[in-house]
Amino acid sequence: MFLELSEEERRTLEGILEAALRDLRAEVYHADTAEFKEQLKADEGVLRSLLAKLRQAGSASAAGGQG
């Protein structure tokens, strides 16, 4: 899959994902059941992966590549 974003869109999405990650960490801390906590931790992993890819694309863009 390929998704083309402007630099402004990339920065906005990065901020949204960072906020979601912060909120998710608090939710993990307050989770009542181990099963729910594990699902939230899996979601956290997905958010971290997305952020890493987004940041990598931003670095490539800043260096003159496509992203």
Secondary structure, 3 states (H helix, E strand, C coil): CCCCCCHHHHHHHHHHHHHHHHHHHHHHHHCCCHHHHHHHHHHHHHHHHHHHHHHHHHHHHHCCCCC
